[in-house]
Structure formats: structure tokens, C-alpha cells
């Protein structure tokens, strides 16, 4: 029987039984080919006392050859590997040994105990993680609800959703980032709704030579692809009927200082100017104006 039973790979019952006589403390070995049970009681050949003997099992277990075999340089091998690992440093091997049914039962009992202990620790860890997550979730229900309900295709949000699904508590920075994302999404949704309502309520673009009155909603610089090292100043104006027109900023409006992100400080300013307007094909509420004149602030 090996000194340890860390891993039994296979087992085979034999016809041999082994036990110890209690009165005389001598080993008792017996052969019983007809026996079906793993434990028998027979008379001790020395004193005749009734002795409990256990069936011997032939087992195959894990083993590792020692340094003398694994690091050998000569041809002779006398260890359990039979030459399979001779000269191979730290290669695993197996060998056949024998153990009793009692020892095998204790081995199985130890494995069952270890498995129960692993399951107990795993369950305790799950409960600890869930308790910590539920305590955290009381203050971050909005974050959890958003992560579980959104279908936004975003790598960061996908990662945070996986953390929440496996009951991982998010860090303060992660939580703040998710809430910032939520706020940005709300603003974006509100802006989309506003633009949709504006488009639905907008009137048609007045085509031809017109006097236009409205609010500048965007002003920016665009590259001129027809002239080297030259840029064009463009603005988008929402007319009083809700339609929008896009074109060059008149020089008369290029007077105020430019602030960050707001060319000539025009965004949000009401203006009036004359221009020739053409509606965009397929979009009657959007058009382009050219040759603006008589531009004034109002």
C-alpha cells in the first residue's frame, strides 16, 4: 500500500484479505476466491481469536520518480516506472499497488469530505459576495437598472454589465463613469426628441429670393476645397417657421469675438438677411442659401 492516496486512477478487487489479530497483534492474511463482501471474520491461525480482515484492492495511483531516476545518466532503472521516465526530469508516472477495502473507503470518505468543504466555502463566498453587492446596490439602483435594461453597443457599458451580472461591486470611478454615461444618454435622447418635434412642426423652406429671419443654431469653419489655404465661415439658421437653412456667414455678422466652440459668438443670436434659398431635394424643411446681403442682428 502506498504511503499516500492522493489520486487513485483505477482499482481492482483481489481474492486476498488482510487484518490484524487484536489479542496477539499479528497480521492475518487469508485467501477467499468465493467471497463477495469486502470484510470477513476468520480465526487467527496463532490464537484462534475471531479476526476482522479486509479485502485487498489492486490500485493504480499517481507517482513521480525521484531525482535518481528522472535525472539519471546511466542505462539501469530499478524504480516503479520500469524505465518509462528514466532520464526525463520530473515527468509524472503511475504504478500499480495494493490497498485494502477499508483504506479505499477512508480514501473515498476523505475525498467526499474535501468536496463538501469546497462546496461549503464556495457557498459561503457566494453569500458574502451577494451580501456585499446587495448592500452596494441600495445606493446604486439607477446604475444597475440602466446596465440591465440598455442595449447600447458600448464596450465599457458591456464590461460594467458583466460585472453586475456576476455580483461584482463597481468602484467609485466606475460608478461615476456609468452615471455620467446615463446623463449623456438622457441629454442626447432629449435633444433627439426636440429635433424630431422641430422637424415635425417645421414649415417648408421659402425658396427663391427671400428676406430670412431666424436664430443661428450653429456656426463653424469649413475647408474650402476649391482654393488653397482658404476656409469658409458657415452658419445654420432656424427660421421663424421652423425650417432650417445653411450657408455662408455674411461679413456684417462677423463682428463679435469668437468664443470657444462658438464662431463669432453667433450661436443663439437672432438675425435677418436677404438671400436666395433652394430647398434640399427630398427634405422640404431644409435648404441652402447663397449671396446673403443686408444682414443685421435683431
Secondary structure, DSSP 8 states (H G I E B T S, - for coil): --S--S-EEEEEEEEEEEEE-TTT--EEEEE-TT--SSEEEEE-TTT--EEEEEEEEEEEEEEE--HHHHT--SS---STTTTTTTT-TT-EEEEEEEEEHHHHHHHHHHHHHHHHHHHHHHHHHHHHHHHHHHHHHTT-HHHHHHHHH-----HHHHHHHHHHHTT----HHHHHHHHHHHHHHHHHHHHHHHHHHHHHH------EEEEEEEEEEEEEEEE-TTSTT-EEEEEEEEETTS-EEEEE--GGGTTS--BTTBGGG-TT-EEEEEEEEEEETTEEEEEEEEEEEEEEE-
